[in-house]
Amino acid sequence: MRKNIIALAAVSFFFFACEGKKEDAKVDVRVIKVEDLQKDFKLPESLWKLLAAEGSVQHKDNQIIFVPMQVELVQKNDGVLKAEKFVIELPRGGGVIDLAQWIAQESGTFYIKFNMTEIEKAEQFQVFFLSQSRRRKIADEILGMGCNKYIELGASYFNAMKESGLALNTTRNRHVTVSGGRWFFIARDQGKTYLSQVAITDTNQKELFCEDAWTGN
């Protein structure tokens, strides 16, 4: 587990960045609202056990509230995305973001932001990342955590993902290796637990994902 933390922390330190926002009112913003609800909210059993042990969730439906997720893709370099900014509204329980739908031809950097829109403030926020992309060596860099490794990230990480975003670079498909997998978002407030998830995939780069990324396991 500690190795996983070190691996992702190193990548995250490199990829998180604060970028000045464009003030131009003519920024091309496209809003997409996904209506289809998640058929099944699957949490890895090991993660269930961890959360149950610390009292975050229990296997009782009336204690868990599934909430929508808002995902933003914001272009830093021209031509990386098919528009300057996408705002994707996912339904309760979250959903799938297939980056192949939004990424264009040019290599460069874009930012991905996550927001639990119904829970702006809570007593506790947690983020868990389950990697479903293959670990790779590119030049002298080792990227990614590898198949079915997960890590817990703190509230400060969640705030950074909501405000500054996770900076992803499409050169040699680094974005897939860093972000490919399932992101679980948990908020606790006044005795209630709020859950959502976002699965990051790229159907143009299936070979870079673990096999079970496409089976829903």
N, C-alpha and C positions, 0 to 999 in steps of 0.2 A: 504493500500500500504506500509506503514511504517513497519507493522508487517512482510510483505513479505520480505522486504529488510533486516530486522534483521535476519529473519530465514535463508535466503540463505547466507547472509554475514557470519553468524556464521559457517555454514557448509563449505563455501568456505575457510574461514580462516583455518579451520581444514584440509581441503583436498588439498589446494594448497601447493606445495613444490618444492624446487629446488633440483634436483638430479644430481649428477655427471654423465656425459655421459660415456658410455663404449667406450674405445678407440680400443677395439679388432676389427680388420678388418673382422673377421669371423662372426660377428653378422648376424643372420638369418633375412634378411629384405625381405619382400614380398610386391610387388607393385601390386595393383588392380586398374584397370581403369574401371569406370562405364560409359557406353556409353549412357544409357537411360536418356533422358531429363525429368525433372519434368513436369508432365502433367498439373499441376496447382499450381501456387505459391500463397498460401493462407496466408494472413496476418490477424490476428484477427482485427475485426472492431475497437475495442477500441484502438488497437495499431496504426492503420491507422489514427485515429482521433488525437492521441497524436503526431504522427510524422507530420501530416499536420498542427497542431496548432503551432508547433515550426519551421515549414518550412523545415523539413528534406526531405519529399517527397510530391508529389502531384499526383493526379490520371491522369497523362498524360504519356503515354508510352514513349514518346521521352525524358523524363527527368529521366527515370529509366533504368539502365543497369544491367542485370543479369550476375553474374560472377561465375566462378567455385569455388569450395572449395576443399581444401586438408585436409584430416583428418588422423592423425597419432595415432596409438595405440602402446604404447611402454611398454614392460614388465619390471617391477621392480623385482618381485619375480618369480623364475623359476616355470614353469608349470601353470601359470595363464592364459597366452594366448597360442594359438596354434602355434605361432612363436614368436620370440623375438620382432619383430617389423613389423607392417603392415602400409603401406602407401596407403591410399584409395583416389583415384582421382575422385571427383564427378563433374558432368557436370555443365553447366551454370544453375544457380538457386539452385544448391545444390542437396540434395537427402536424402536417409534414410540409417542410419547405424544400422543394426540389430546385437547387440553385441553377440547374440547367435551363430553367425557364427565364431566369433573370440575367444571367451572365452573358456578355457579348464576346466579341472576338479579341479585343485588345488586352494585353497583360497589364496588370497593375493592382492597385489596392482599393478595396471598398470596406465599409464598416457595417457590421450587423449589430443591431440593438434589440434587446428583449425587454418587454414591459408587461407586468401583470396589471392591466388597466383598471381593474376593479379594486385592487388592493395597493393604493399608493403608499400607505403607511401601515406598518404592522409591528408587533412586538419582536418578531423574529423572522428573518428571511434566510432560506437555505437554497443553494443551487448544487445539483449533482449532475455530473457529466459522465455518460456511459459511452466510451469510445467504440465506434463500429467501423473505423477505418484502419487500414494497415499501416504499421509503423514503417517509415522510409528514411533512407539516407540520401540527402541531396547535397552534392558537393561535400562540405565538411559538417553539415548539419544533420542531426538526428531529429526527425520531426514525428510528433504523434506519440500516443500511448500504446497503440496496438489494439487488437481485438478484445472486446468485452472486458476492458479495464475501466473502473469508474473511480471518481474522485469527488470528494465533498469540497465545495467552495463556499467561502463565507459571505456575509452580508455586504462587505466592502466590494467584493468581486461582483455581486449582483448589482450594486449601485453603479459600478463602472460600466457594466454591460448595458445598463439602462441609459446612462448619460453620455459617456464617451463612445461606447461600443467596442466590440472586438474587431480589430483591424485584420483583414484577411487579404493575402496576396495571391493572385491567380497564376503567377509565374510558375510553370511546371506543376500546376495544380496543388500548390501548397495549401490553398484554402480547404481542400477536401481532407487532407491529412490532419489539419489542425482542428477543424470544426465538425467533421463527419461523425454523426452519432446521435444520441438522444440526450437532450437537456431537460432535466426535471427541476421545476420551480415550486418551492414550498414556502408558504407564509403562515405564521401562527399569530392569531390575535384574539384576545378575549375568549380563550378556550376553544376556538374554532381553528381547523386546519384547512388551508386552501391549496389546491394542487393544480398544476398544469404541466404540459410538456411540449417540446418542439423537437421533431426529428429532422436533422439536417442531412439531406442526401444530394446526389448529383448523378442523374441517370445517364449523363454523357461520360461519366468516369466510373462505371461500375466495378472495373477491375481494381480500383483502389480501395474498395470497401470489403469488409468481411462478409462472408456468405450469408450469415443470419441477418445482416442489415436489410435484406430483401425478403425475408420470410416473416418478419414481425416478431421474432423471438427475442 
